[in-house]
Structures are given as C-alpha cells and as structure tokens.
C-alpha cells in the first residue's frame, strides 16, 4: 500500500499544516463497501502523524477512512517547534481540520439509501497531547463529533509544586521561551526498536514553550472536570505503567463520567503493564482489539 498522501493545508492565519490522507483505493471499486466513518488522528507532543501509519492501516482494514495532520510546531507543519502563539491555537487548528474533513467526507461513497448531502460520522482519535487536545475540543463543544478515542491522554501531566509555580509565572514573563520537554524516550514503549526509531526520527523534537506547557497544565484538569456532563461516545485507553503522563488523570476522568451516569457513554480500559505508547507496545494486540470492539459496537 502507498504512503499517506500529504496535502498542504493553509490555516486561517496563513500557516501551513501538513494534512495526511491514507489511500482509499478499496472504496473505488464498484463492489466495495463504503467507509463506515472517518477517523481523524491527532498525535502527541514532539512527534508527528506519520508515526501512526500502522494505526491508520488497521483502521483502513476495518473499513474506516483515515486522515491526520501534524499539529502546529510539529512534523511537516509550520510554526516554531513546540511553540504556541496563543493557548487556544491547537484547538482552533483542530476545528479547521475537522471542518475540512467533514467536507472531504462528502465526496466518499455512501451505503445504499444514505443521504449524499450528509457527511460521514467523524471520530477523533488522539494520543497523549493529541488526546488532551481532542478531549478539550469535545468538552468545549467546538464542533460536533460522533465519537472520541483518547489514548494515554495528558489529562494529568504530574507536575510537582515547583513546576506549578513556574507555570503560574513563566508564561506571563516569557511565554515563548522553549525548553526541553523532559520526556524520557525509554519509557515510550517496552519495545527497544520503537525507542530507537523515535530517537533517530528527524521529525521528532523535544521542545516545549511555556505557553504550551500551561495549556497542558490547565486543559487537563478542565477536561476531567467536564467529564461529569459528558455527552459524546468515548473510548478512553490508558497505560497503567505510564511514566510520561500520570494515569491518575485518566482514572479521574473515568470516575467522574461514571458518577453522573456517563458510564454508558465513556468506556475506559486500563492496560496495567503497558508504557505510554500503547499502540507501539510489544504486545499491542489487546489495545487494537479494544479499539476495534468499541468501533464495531458504535459504527
């Protein structure tokens, strides 16, 4: 199968965002089933969308159309690496990509009897920072989506008291100051090959600005607080042995959703022994099985 198609996308402020679409030749055949829905992938801090090629191909095999984009300041997209000119910027970018994806889905085949004027169902799948961005996006109702999958979302960055103090002051004095993000690649996955590829990837960076750090620190708790009134079907999958984000944030989200009857909408699955990148672990089969079962039940 060919590599994903890269289509430059110009954001509202003129910045370029790298937008990817995986080949969909399977739906061009006359006897092929139409796509069940569109999945939009949102990657994590310091990485890029192409690292999710294997996830995209699983989704294609299951009958879903797949798109992704490099978040601003990441991968092939424009912007300072790890920088952020406003705390709402990543949410605004996602809103634009969602709008474009809705329009793109109008050109995909439909099942017999389906309305051609209606876009296909749209599912957001975000990992780590991407899980936080997607979750906060849904909590604010910036655009309607039909489903949300959060993979090891950064709902609790695990800050100590000193780090919290820094984030209360540094963004005011030097919001664009970029420092090392402190992520330890050896805790991405138990698979050493995944770690080596990450370290050798020229599109991976380790920068984070004070403003981006504050977005993570504030958006996480705000998303957890919104879980009690959640209305979007959601699959939350997180790593119990995560050392890059605190899994307590995911547990708190799941508990808050369940406390208000949201357990019917929010399905939570903890993989106790896995590290942060649950799709890149040595045995990721249970993770993919959970994802497929949830998608099959709803789409």
Backbone as a ProteinNet text record, in pm:
[ID]
protein_1_A
[PRIMARY]
XXXXXXXXXXXXXXXXXXXXXXXXXXXXXXXXXXXXXXXXXXXXXXXXXXXXXXXXXXXXXXXXXXXXXXXXXXXXXXXXXXXXXXXXXXXXXXXXXXXXXXXXXXXXXXXXXXXXXXXXXXXXXXXXXXXXXXXXXXXXXXXXXXXXXXXXXXXXXXXXXXXXXXXXXXXXXXXXXXXXXXXXXXXXXXXXXXXXXXXXXXXXXXXXXXXXXXXXXXXXXXXXXXXXXXXXXXXXXXXXXXXXXXXXXXXXXXXXXXXXXXXXXXXXXXXXXXXXXXXXXXXXXXXXXXXXXXXXXXX
[TERTIARY]
85.1	0	88.5	41.5	119.8	127	221.7	233	115	83.6	-26.3	2.4	-103.5	-91.6	-76.7	18.5	43.3	-15.9	-109	-173.6	-155.3	-75.2	-59.1	-194.5	-212.7	-338.9	-306.1	-366.5	-337.7	-438.4	-387.5	-473.6	-519.6	-611.7	-673.4	-573	-458.2	-357.9	-247.8	-264.4	-167.9	-60.7	-58.2	40.7	3.7	107.3	84.8	72.4	-30.2	-45.8	-39.6	46.5	59.4	-57.2	-136.5	-256.5	-234.6	-268.2	-242.8	-374.3	-377.6	-492.6	-440.4	-483.3	-433.5	-508.4	-441.6	-504.4	-634.5	-730.9	-861.7	-908.2	-813.7	-848	-957.5	-964.4	-1061.1	-1203.8	-1229.9	-1366.9	-1392.4	-1295.8	-1316	-1371.3	-1365.5	-1419	-1571.5	-1637	-1782.9	-1848	-1780.7	-1841	-1790.8	-1722.1	-1665.2	-1769.2	-1758.1	-1841.5	-1794.5	-1885.5	-1844.1	-1780.7	-1704.4	-1644.2	-1751.4	-1723.2	-1818.8	-1820	-1705.3	-1689.2	-1549.8	-1519.9	-1386.1	-1321.7	-1198	-1120.9	-1013.7	-1009.8	-908.8	-810.5	-683.3	-579.6	-512.5	-490.9	-423.5	-306.1	-184.3	-64	-24.1	81.5	125.8	237.7	287	389.2	521.2	577.5	710.4	718.1	607.6	611.6	534.4	480.3	410.6	318.2	229.8	122.1	171.2	283	329.5	367.1	389.5	418.8	295.7	180.6	56.8	13.9	109.2	77.5	19.6	76.5	27.5	-112.5	-143.7	-278.3	-376.3	-336.4	-421.9	-453.9	-355.4	-376.9	-468	-461.7	-557.7	-699.8	-715.1	-846.4	-897.9	-809.5	-848.1	-897.4	-824.6	-864.4	-1002.4	-1035.5	-1164.7	-1276.7	-1243.9	-1347.5	-1366	-1265.6	-1274.6	-1183.3	-1230.5	-1144	-1058.8	-936	-843.6	-775	-774.9	-698.2	-617.8	-517.3	-435.9	-369.5	-311.3	-236.1	-126.6	-21	83.9	40.7	35.4	-4.4	98.7	51.8	138.1	263.9	380.4	505.8	557.5	501.6	539.2	549.2	631.8	639.3	664.3	583	596.8	518.7	448.6	370.9	460.6	410.9	484.5	474.6	545.3	544.8	670.4	706.9	824.1	803.7	908.7	898	860.4	744.4	699.4	644.3	633.6	585.1	434.6	380.7	237.2	215.1	147.7	128	6.4	-83.8	-195.8	-239.3	-297.7	-330.9	-444.8	-521.5	-632.9	-594.4	-469.1	-428.5	-448.1	-409.8	-422	-567.9	-654.1	-797.4	-855.8	-811.5	-858.3	-812.6	-689	-639.9	-724.3	-752.7	-832.9	-971.5	-1030.4	-1161.8	-1157.9	-1052.9	-1041	-1022.1	-941.6	-919.1	-1046.5	-1121.3	-1249.3	-1344.4	-1353.6	-1440.7	-1400.1	-1271.3	-1222.4	-1249.6	-1234.1	-1257	-1404.7	-1492.8	-1636.2	-1667	-1610	-1633.3	-1574.9	-1456.7	-1391.8	-1475.1	-1538.4	-1614.6	-1738	-1783.6	-1898.7	-1869.3	-1740	-1701.7	-1674.3	-1688.9	-1667.2	-1796.7	-1785.7	-1906.1	-1995	-2124.4	-2223	-2289	-2341.1	-2419.5	-2548.8	-2607.9	-2732	-2838.9	-2901.5	-3007.2	-2960.2	-2828.4	-2776.6	-2783.2	-2801.8	-2811.1	-2672.6	-2659.5	-2529	-2492.5	-2591.6	-2564	-2510.9	-2514.4	-2468.7	-2326.5	-2238.4	-2102.2	-2104.4	-2001.6	-1989.2	-1966.4	-1998.7	-1964.4	-1815.1	-1782.3	-1643.9	-1601.3	-1487.2	-1431.7	-1294.6	-1270.5	-1137.1	-1062	-937.5	-850.9	-722.6	-704.2	-587.4	-503.7	-372.3	-279.3	-203.7	-192.6	-111.8	-156.1	-69.8	-112.6	-230.8	-227	-338.4	-466.7	-456.5	-573.8	-630.4	-540.8	-584	-650.4	-587.1	-643.1	-781.5	-793.4	-922	-1025	-983.5	-1076.3	-1124	-1031.6	-1070.5	-1160.5	-1130.7	-1210.5	-1355.6	-1371.1	-1505	-1572.6	-1498.5	-1557.9	-1611.9	-1547.9	-1590.9	-1698.7	-1725.6	-1826.8	-1791.7	-1662.7	-1621.3	-1676	-1688.5	-1754.6	-1818.5	-1933.2	-1989.7	-1906.6	-1881.3	-1816.9	-1899.7	-1882.6	-1966.4	-1901.1	-1772.5	-1703	-1565.9	-1513.5	-1381.2	-1305.8	-1180.8	-1091.4	-971.6	-946.6	-829.9	-733.1	-610.7	-504.9	-401.3	-385	-290.3	-296	-414.6	-425	-353.1	-300.5	-225.6	-321.8	-410.3	-507.8	-447.4	-334.3	-261.9	-112.7	-45.3	96.7	186.3	130.6	209.7	307.8	264.6	353.5	371.4	494	517.7	489.1	499.4	463.7	550.5	679.8	769.2	732.4	701.9	664.3	533.8	440.7	315.6	340.8	433.5	468.5	530.4	619.4	680.1	574.6	477.9	376.5	278.7	274.5	189.2	253.6	386.4	457.4	529.6	594.8	678.9	602.8	482	411.4	379.7	372.1	346.9	471.6	588	713.3	779.5	774.4	842.4	760	641.8	551.9	609.4	704.1	761.2	893.9	936.6	1059.4	1039.7	1128.8	1116.5	1231.2	1196	1294.3	1272.3	1359.4	1342.4	1217.1	1137.5	1010.5	1026.7	1145.9	1172.8	1121.3	1061.8	1011.1	1128.1	1119.3	1224.5	1184.4	1249.1	1208	1208.1	1293	1298.7	1167.8	1080.2	951.9	835.9	867.5	761.8	699.2	786.2	742.3	844	798.1	890.2	968.2	930.6	997.5	1116.4	1241	1357	1365	1306.6	1307.3	1224	1112.3	1028.5	1107.2	1180.9	1258.9	1369.8	1439.7	1548.4	1496.1	1383.9	1327.2	1285	1230.5	1190.2	1310.7	1418.4	1538.4	1605.1	1589	1652.3	1562.5	1439.7	1342	1372.7	1404.1	1438.7	1319.7	1197.7	1080.2	1035.3	1100.9	1071.1	1155.2	1095.7	1172	1136.7	1217	1198.8	1173.7	1110.5	1088.8	946.4	935.4	804.8	816.8	720.4	721.4	645.5	667	596.8	446.1	405.5	262.1	200	269.8	218.1	210.9	311.9	311	192.6	162.1	47.7	-83.3	-91.6	-212.2	-235.1	-128.5	-140.2	-181.9	-120.4	-145.6	-287.5	-346.9	-480.9	-590.6	-564.3	-667.2	-696.6	-595.6	-617.1	-721.2	-699.1	-798.7	-935.5	-936.8	-1064.9	-1142	-1070.5	-1136.1	-1188.9	-1110.6	-1156.6	-1281.3	-1282.5	-1397.5	-1523	-1506.1	-1621.4	-1675.6	-1602.5	-1642.6	-1777.8	-1813.6	-1939.6	-2061.2	-2043.4	-2154.6	-2125.9	-2048.1	-2003.9	-2121.8	-2120.8	-2231.2	-2184.7	-2053.8	-2000.5	-1953.5	-1994.2	-1943.4	-1791	-1729.1	-1583.6	-1522.8	-1409.1	-1325.8	-1198.4	-1174.2	-1053.7	-964.2	-845.7	-750	-621.1	-572.6	-453	-363	-236.3	-133	-118.1	-134.1	-120.6	21.1	120.5	261.1	319.9	234.6	278.7	369.8	487.7	578.4	596	519.7	529.2	411.2	293.5	180.4	124.3	61.6	10	-122.7	-129.1	-255	-367.8	-335.3	-440.2	-539.1	-492.7	-582.8	-689.3	-649.8	-746.7	-842.5	-790	-877.9	-980.1	-935.9	-1026.1	-1134.3	-1096.5	-1194.5	-1300.3	-1255.4	-1347	-1440.1	-1386.7	-1468.2	-1570.2	-1529.1	-1621.1	-1733.7	-1701.2	-1803.6	-1901.7	-1849.7	-1935.1	-2024.2	-1977.2	-2052.1	-2182.2	-2189.6	-2309.8	-2382.3	-2364.5	-2431.9	-2364.2	-2244.4	-2174.8	-2106.2	-2117.7	-2052.4	-2105.6	-2228.9	-2285.2	-2220.5	-2168.5	-2104.9	-1953.9	-1893.8	-1748.2	-1707.3	-1631.8	-1575.8	-1428.5	-1387.1	-1248.2	-1180	-1056.5	-978	-834.9	-791.3	-652.7	-572	-456.3	-363.4	-249.7	-263	-183.2	-32.9	16.2	160.3	223.8	143.1	196.1	254	351.6	405	316.8	361.3	281.8	222.4	303.1	256.5	193	67.8	1	-12.7	-16.5	-24.3	112.3	217.7	353.7	420.1	342.4	399.8	428.9	508.3	544.8	421.1	325.4	200.5	87.5	65	-41.1	-173	-176.3	-297.4	-419.9	-408.1	-526.3	-574.3	-481.2	-518	-599.1	-548.5	-620.8	-754.1	-757.5	-882.3	-987.1	-945.2	-1038	-1090.2	-1000.4	-1040.4	-1140.3	-1111	-1198.8	-1335.9	-1338.1	-1464.9	-1551.4	-1490.3	-1565.8	-1618.9	-1534.8	-1578.3	-1688.9	-1673.3	-1772.9	-1908.4	-1906.9	-2031.4	-2104.6	-2034.1	-2094.2	-2101.5	-2022.5	-2019.9	-2029.7
-119.5	0	124.4	228.9	351.2	424.5	517.5	602.7	699.5	755.9	852.5	973.9	1028.9	1146	1269.9	1353.9	1477.2	1593	1662.9	1776.8	1900.3	1996.8	2118.9	2184.7	2228.8	2290.2	2425.5	2531.2	2665.3	2703.2	2728	2766.7	2910.6	2953	3084.7	3198.8	3176	3281.1	3271.1	3181.7	3166.3	3062.2	3002.3	2899.5	2768.2	2693.4	2564.8	2453.4	2370.5	2249.2	2130.2	2034.9	1915.6	1821.9	1795.9	1714	1584	1471.2	1339.4	1266	1193.4	1109.1	976.7	869	738	689.8	614.2	569.6	494.6	521.4	460.4	390.8	323.4	255.9	151.6	95.9	-10.6	36.2	168	217.2	271.4	253.6	298	186.1	63.1	-49.3	-49.7	-89.8	-85.9	-176.2	-287	-383.1	-366.3	-255.6	-236.2	-176.3	-212.2	-149.7	-6.2	87.4	225.6	235.7	340.5	357.3	375.3	321.7	327.3	465.2	530.2	661	710.7	831.7	888.7	904.3	857.7	875.3	980.8	1082.2	1187.2	1168.1	1140.9	1114.9	1244.4	1257.7	1375.2	1324.8	1356.1	1299.3	1372.2	1322.6	1373.7	1476.3	1514	1617.9	1574.4	1662.4	1640.7	1541.8	1480.9	1378.6	1426.3	1333.7	1371.3	1258.7	1290	1198.2	1070.7	1076.5	958.2	843.5	871.8	764.4	676.6	719	643.2	571.9	552.1	484.4	345.2	271.6	135.2	136.9	240.2	253.8	285.2	376.2	413.1	292.7	208.4	92.4	-11.8	-24.1	-110.1	-56.9	73.3	135.2	117.9	131.7	108	-34.7	-130.1	-270.8	-294.5	-215.9	-232.7	-156	-81.8	-14.3	132.8	197.4	339.1	421.3	536.3	633.4	699.9	739.4	792	918.2	1019.1	1141.3	1172.2	1257.3	1302	1432.7	1499.8	1621.1	1636.6	1706.3	1742.6	1869.6	1862.8	1981.2	2093.2	2214	2331.3	2318.8	2350.2	2337.4	2195	2106.1	1965	1912	1810.7	1739.3	1829	1812.1	1888.6	2019.1	2047.7	2171.2	2288.9	2408.6	2528.8	2561.4	2666.9	2711.3	2669.2	2747	2713.2	2579.3	2497.7	2365.6	2378.4	2322.4	2327.6	2460.9	2556.1	2689	2700	2809.6	2833.1	2983	3045.3	3190.1	3228.1	3131.9	3153.6	3018.4	3016.6	2889.1	2816	2886.5	2822.1	2776.5	2796.6	2776.4	2631.6	2534.5	2395.1	2355	2410	2382.6	2446.1	2566.7	2634	2558.6	2509.3	2430.1	2304.5	2235.8	2114	2145.6	2256.3	2294.3	2310.8	2372.8	2391.4	2258.7	2170.1	2040.4	1956.1	1964.2	1893.9	1943.5	2074.9	2130.7	2079.1	2079.4	2032.8	1883.4	1807.2	1663	1632.6	1707.9	1692.3	1715.1	1819.8	1848.2	1739.8	1692.4	1586.2	1459.3	1430.3	1306.3	1305.9	1423.1	1429.4	1366	1355.9	1301.7	1151.6	1090.7	947.2	871	743.5	663.8	649.4	623.7	604.3	467.9	419.5	297.3	323.3	219.1	231.8	298.1	401.4	470.2	581.2	595.3	700.4	835.8	940.7	1075.6	1124.5	1162.1	1208.1	1344.9	1421.2	1556	1556.3	1441.5	1433.4	1379.1	1444.2	1389.7	1259.9	1179.4	1055.2	1085.2	991.3	1010.7	1038.5	1122.5	1162.7	1123.5	1055.3	1010.4	1074.2	1135.2	1185.9	1079.4	1055.1	962.4	1036	1070.1	1147.8	1074.6	1086.9	1024.7	1130.9	1112.3	1197	1343.1	1434.4	1572	1575.1	1490.2	1484.3	1438.9	1347.5	1305.7	1418.7	1498.4	1615	1717.7	1748.6	1846.3	1800.8	1673	1621.2	1621.2	1580.5	1578.3	1717.5	1813.7	1950.9	2009.3	1977.5	2020.9	1973.7	1846.2	1789.5	1850.7	1869	1923.2	2064.3	2140.2	2276.8	2283	2169.3	2166.6	2253.4	2261.2	2349.9	2305.4	2176	2118.5	1987.4	1951.3	1820.3	1708.3	1604.1	1484	1364.1	1253.1	1136.3	1036.3	1053.1	963.7	1018.9	978.1	1022.9	904	890.4	790.7	866	848.2	909.2	798.9	808.1	711.4	777.8	728.4	786.5	938.9	997.5	1143.6	1214.7	1332.1	1410.3	1489.9	1418	1483.4	1524.7	1463.4	1499.8	1489.4	1602.5	1597.1	1560.9	1545.4	1503.5	1607.9	1734	1842.6	1845.4	1877.5	1899.4	2045.2	2080.4	2215.2	2322.3	2292.5	2391	2413	2305.8	2319.5	2397.7	2375.2	2450.4	2599.2	2630.6	2769.7	2832.8	2759.4	2810.9	2840.2	2748.9	2767.5	2879.2	2917.6	3029.9	3163.9	3164.5	3290.8	3298.8	3189	3193	3230.3	3177.6	3217.8	3366.5	3432.2	3575.9	3654.4	3604.2	3675.2	3635.8	3507.2	3459	3346.1	3380.4	3276.5	3195.5	3253.3	3184.5	3115.4	3121.6	3052.3	2902.4	2841.3	2697.6	2623.4	2516.5	2435.5	2289	2203.3	2059.7	2012.1	1928.5	1887	1782.6	1728.6	1638.5	1496.9	1466.4	1330.5	1233.7	1120	1019.1	910.4	906.7	812.9	666.6	630.8	490.3	442.8	537.4	499.7	513.7	529.6	530.8	393.2	290.5	154.8	57	-65	-170.7	-226	-187	-235	-143.8	-191.7	-105.4	-53.4	-126	-79.2	47.3	54.5	174.5	293.8	272	380.5	425.5	329.5	365.5	444.8	403.4	474.8	615.4	629.4	760.9	853	802.4	883.7	920.6	835.2	859.9	938.5	965.5	1030.2	1179.5	1229	1371.1	1464.8	1412.2	1496.7	1502	1425.7	1430	1539.9	1615.4	1717.6	1711.6	1778.4	1773	1911.4	2000.6	2137.1	2158.5	2246	2289.1	2432.5	2514.9	2653.2	2664.3	2775	2797.7	2803.6	2864.1	2875.7	2739.5	2654.9	2521.4	2439.4	2452.4	2380.6	2423.2	2553.3	2598.8	2548.2	2541.3	2484.6	2341.8	2262.4	2123.8	2119.3	2205.2	2202.9	2246.6	2333.3	2383	2306.7	2265.2	2196.9	2057.7	1991.8	1858.6	1857	1931.8	1936	1986.4	2080.9	2132	2022.6	1937.3	1827.3	1723.8	1693.5	1599.7	1654.4	1783.9	1844.8	1836.1	1836.5	1830.7	1689.8	1589.5	1450.1	1418.1	1486.6	1458.6	1491.9	1576	1613	1572.5	1467.7	1423	1373.8	1405.3	1365	1295.5	1279.4	1220	1077.4	979.6	843.3	843.2	786.9	799.1	667.6	635.8	524.8	583.6	555.3	601.6	480.7	479.7	371.1	432.4	377.9	437.1	331	370.8	279	289.2	177.3	177.7	201.5	168.4	187.3	310.4	403	524.3	608.2	646.6	733.4	869.3	892.7	1020	1111.1	1053.9	1129.5	1047.8	1114.8	1047.7	978.5	844.2	775.3	811.9	880	923.5	1017.5	1093.3	1182.3	1105.6	996.2	913.4	845.4	798	734.4	835.2	957.9	1060.5	1093.2	1098.2	1124.7	1014	888	774.5	774.1	803.5	804.2	917.9	1034.3	1147.3	1119.4	1057.1	1023.1	922	822.6	718	771.3	871.3	923.1	989.7	1033.2	1103.2	1024.1	893	809.6	806.1	862.7	868	739.4	637.2	510.1	449.8	484	433.2	499.9	619.6	693.7	677.6	663	655.5	513.3	451.7	319	338.2	295.9	313.6	178.5	172.1	49.1	83.6	30.3	49.4	-75.4	-55.4	-164.7	-155.6	-234.9	-216.3	-218.4	-305.4	-325	-241.6	-169.4	-101.1	36.1	75.7	211.4	303.9	427.4	537.6	510.3	465.8	447.2	309	299.3	169.6	104.6	183.7	126.9	77.4	110.4	74.5	-22	-87	-182	-316.1	-398.5	-529.3	-612.1	-610.9	-681	-578.4	-517	-417.3	-479.5	-611.7	-677.3	-648.1	-654.1	-622.8	-478.2	-387.6	-247.5	-233	-291.9	-284.5	-358.4	-468.4	-542.8	-458.6	-385.2	-298.2	-186.5	-129.3	-23.4	-76.5	-190.1	-247.1	-281.5	-340.7	-377.9	-255.1	-148	-24.7	36.5	41.1	94.9	8.8	-121.4	-212.7	-195.2	-169.2	-157.3	-27.8	74	205.8	253.4	195	243.1	124.4
0	0	0	-70.2	-81.5	51.8	57.9	175.6	179.1	296.8	303.3	215.4	160	74.3	161.3	127.8	201.8	124	186.5	121.7	209.1	166	245.3	270.6	392.6	433.5	495.1	444.9	495	602.1	721.6	833.2	816.7	901.7	892.2	900.1	966.3	980.1	875.3	776.9	670	695.7	815.4	846.5	777.6	737.6	673.4	776.4	760.1	839	744	774.7	690.6	718.7	615.9	627.9	551.3	613.3	553.7	531.5	421.3	390.8	339.8	402.6	361.9	237.7	149.8	24.2	50.8	-33.5	-14.7	-143.1	-210.3	-333.8	-313.6	-192	-165.7	-190.8	-174.8	-191.6	-331.2	-421.4	-558.5	-646.4	-595.6	-671.1	-662	-771.1	-775.9	-671.4	-637.8	-545.3	-401.9	-374.5	-240.8	-146.2	-19.4	81.5	103.4	128.5	155.1	293.5	319.7	452.6	559	677.1	787.7	854.3	857.8	921.5	886.3	925.9	907.9	1044.9	1057.6	1180.7	1156.3	1240.7	1233	1348.2	1314.2	1413	1457.6	1588.1	1645	1729.6	1688	1750.2	1878.5	1942	2070.2	2062.3	2179	2192.3	2129.7	2047.1	1991.3	1876.6	1838.9	1733.5	1611.2	1533.4	1410.4	1367.6	1272.6	1236.1	1168.7	1098.7	1025.8	1118.9	1245.4	1340.7	1365.8	1315.6	1334.6	1206.5	1117	991.4	1017.3	1112.1	1138.5	1198.9	1276.4	1331.2	1218.9	1130.2	1017.6	930	907.5	819.3	883.9	1016	1085.6	1063.9	1080.5	1063.4	921.4	823.7	684.6	665.4	722.5	712.4	772.8	874.2	942.6	873.7	766.8	689.9	719.2	778.1	810	719.7	676.7	611.7	719.7	685.9	787.2	736.5	820.4	796.4	922.3	907.6	1020.4	980.1	1077.2	1046.8	1150.4	1109.7	1204.7	1276.5	1408.3	1482	1461.7	1476.7	1457.9	1545.1	1484.2	1556.6	1563.3	1481.1	1481.5	1338.2	1321.5	1194.5	1075.6	971.4	847.8	850.7	959.8	970	1007.1	979.5	1013.5	1161.8	1199.6	1338.8	1412.1	1513.6	1594.9	1663	1663.3	1724.5	1871.7	1905.6	2043.6	2087.5	1995.5	2030.2	2018.5	2070.8	2067.5	2084.8	1987.8	1996.5	2080.2	2102.5	2194.2	2247.9	2366.9	2430.1	2359.9	2277.7	2206.4	2066.1	2028	1888.8	1841.9	1922.2	1880.1	1866.7	1949.8	1939.5	1813.9	1781.3	1660.6	1535.3	1538.3	1425.4	1406.4	1516.1	1506.5	1450.7	1490.9	1439	1287.5	1236.7	1091.8	1019	1076.9	1013.7	1019.9	1128.2	1137.3	1028.4	1011.7	907.3	769.4	741.7	612.4	594.2	701.6	694.6	670.8	732.9	707.3	559.7	503.1	362	273.5	308.2	230.6	232	343.8	355.2	266.6	225.6	136.4	0.4	-33.6	-164.6	-160.3	-43.4	-30.1	-58.1	-98.8	-128.5	-6.3	-31.6	73.9	59.7	169.6	164.1	87.7	33.3	-42.6	43.4	-10.8	60.3	151.3	170.9	259.5	189.6	268	212.4	171.8	45.8	-2.8	52.2	96.2	145.2	287.8	354.4	492.1	498.5	574.9	589.8	667.4	648.1	723.5	872	960.3	1101.7	1118.1	1212.4	1235.4	1376.4	1384.6	1511.4	1529.4	1642.9	1676.4	1754.3	1715.6	1789.7	1822.6	1949.1	1989.7	2091.9	2076.7	2171.2	2249.5	2381.1	2468.8	2458.1	2411.7	2389.6	2294.5	2191	2097.4	2163.4	2260.9	2336	2419.2	2476.6	2553.2	2461.6	2347.8	2254.5	2207.9	2169.5	2122.8	2234.4	2355.6	2467.7	2506.1	2510.7	2543.6	2434.9	2311.8	2197.3	2213.2	2248.6	2267.6	2389.5	2497.5	2620	2599.2	2512.3	2484	2377	2311.7	2206.2	2086.5	2052.4	1943.8	1809	1790.9	1673.6	1718	1660.4	1694.8	1633.2	1708.8	1657.1	1702	1633.3	1659.5	1753.4	1777.7	1868.7	1901.2	2015.3	2060.9	2117.2	2076.2	2134.3	2191.3	2320.8	2384.5	2425.5	2376.4	2405.8	2496	2617.7	2714.3	2714	2729	2718.9	2832.3	2801.9	2901.1	2988.6	3058	3144.7	3278.1	3312.9	3434.9	3403.8	3382.3	3348.6	3465.8	3585.7	3700.8	3749	3755	3795.5	3946.5	3989.7	4132.1	4166.5	4294.3	4339.3	4273.1	4256	4194.2	4047.9	3976.8	3836.3	3821.6	3913.3	3909.4	3932.7	4021.5	4047.2	3923.2	3857.5	3735	3628.7	3613.7	3511.1	3544.6	3670.2	3708.6	3675.8	3659	3637.3	3503.3	3461.1	3341.7	3215	3190.9	3068.6	3062.6	3177.1	3178.3	3142	3183.4	3160.8	3028.7	2995.7	2874.6	2812.4	2756.1	2705.2	2590.8	2517.5	2402.1	2431.7	2556.8	2594.5	2574.3	2496.9	2469.8	2536.2	2604.2	2675.2	2638.7	2687.5	2665.6	2737.6	2669.8	2729.4	2840.5	2856.8	2968.1	2951	2836.5	2814.7	2798.2	2863.4	2856.2	2758	2640.6	2536.3	2578.9	2674.9	2715.9	2778.9	2814.9	2873.9	2775.8	2647.5	2546.2	2531.4	2525.5	2496.5	2554	2581.4	2621.8	2503.3	2382.5	2261.1	2230.5	2242.2	2217.9	2075	1979.6	1841	1826.3	1894.8	1892.5	1945.8	2054.1	2114.6	2020.5	1958.2	1866.3	1746.7	1690.9	1576.9	1616.4	1734.8	1783.8	1795.5	1854.2	1873.2	1741.1	1639.3	1509.4	1413.8	1453.3	1365.3	1354	1234.1	1219.8	1241.1	1236.6	1256.8	1402.1	1487.4	1631.1	1696.1	1785.8	1858.4	2006.7	2088.4	2233.7	2292.2	2214.6	2260	2311.5	2409.7	2458.2	2509.4	2475	2522.1	2653.1	2722.7	2848.6	2825.5	2714.2	2686.8	2657	2580.8	2552.8	2681.5	2766.5	2893.9	2979.3	2979.1	3058.8	2999.5	2867	2806.3	2855.5	2855.6	2901.1	3048.1	3129.1	3273.1	3308.6	3229	3259.6	3186.2	3062.8	2983.7	3037.6	3095.7	3150.4	3261.6	3369.9	3477.2	3430.5	3335.4	3284.6	3210.9	3138.2	3067.6	3165.3	3267.9	3371.6	3440.2	3469.3	3536.2	3450.2	3317.8	3227.2	3210.3	3258.5	3236.9	3298.5	3404.9	3473.6	3388.1	3287.4	3198.1	3054.4	3037.7	2904.2	2821	2691.1	2603.1	2475.7	2457.9	2336	2361.6	2279.9	2296.7	2293	2396.2	2414	2458.1	2397.7	2443.1	2501.2	2627.8	2695.9	2721.4	2659.4	2678.8	2732.2	2844	2901.9	2963.1	2983.2	3029.9	3181.2	3248.2	3393.5	3440.9	3356	3392.6	3324.5	3286.6	3216.2	3305.6	3255.1	3328.7	3261.1	3154.9	3083.1	3113.6	3130.4	3184.9	3300.6	3393.4	3512.4	3479.3	3489.9	3459.2	3554	3664.6	3756.7	3688.5	3589.1	3516.7	3440.3	3377	3305.2	3401.5	3513.1	3612.3	3665.5	3690.7	3741.8	3639.3	3512.7	3406.8	3404.5	3406.5	3401.1	3521.8	3640.1	3761.2	3758.7	3709.7	3701.9	3603.1	3491	3391.8	3448.6	3519.6	3575.3	3687.5	3760.5	3875.3	3834.8	3708.5	3664	3554.9	3557.4	3459.1	3324.7	3316.9	3189.3	3150.7	3236.1	3204.7	3075.6	3038.2	2913.7	2792.9	2813.8	2704.9	2704.2	2821.3	2832.6	2869.1	2779.6	2805.1	2837.7	2955.8	2999.2	3009.4	2957.7	2964.6	3002.8	3115.2	3159.4	3124.8	3062.4	3031.9	3133.4	3238.9	3359.3	3336.9	3251.2	3237.1	3126.5	3050.3	2932.1	2965.6	2881.6	2886.3	2802.1	2788.9	2734.8	2596.3	2501.9	2364.2	2349.4	2387.2	2392.5	2255.2	2149.5	2014.7	1966.4	2039.7	1998.6	2095.6	2179.5	2273.7	2206.4	2274.2	2218.5	2185.8	2275.2	2250.3	2253.4	2138.4	2127.6	2082.4	2063.8	2013.4	2101.2	2236.2	2318.2	2301.9	2274.9	2254.6	2126.3	2018.1	1891.5	1899.9	1973.7	1988.9	2061.7	2164.7	2237.5	2147.6	2068.7	1976.1	1874	1815.5	1713.1	1771	1889.4	1951.2	1977	2023.8	2051	1920.9	1818.3	1689.4	1627.9	1633.9	1577.7	1645.3	1775.1	1850.1	1819.1	1770.8	1753.5	1610	1521.9	1384.1	1287.7
[MASK]
+++++++++++++++++++++++++++++++++++++++++++++++++++++++++++++++++++++++++++++++++++++++++++++++++++++++++++++++++++++++++++++++++++++++++++++++++++++++++++++++++++++++++++++++++++++++++++++++++++++++++++++++++++++++++++++++++++++++++++++++++++++++++++++++++++++++++++++++++++++++++++++++++++++++++++

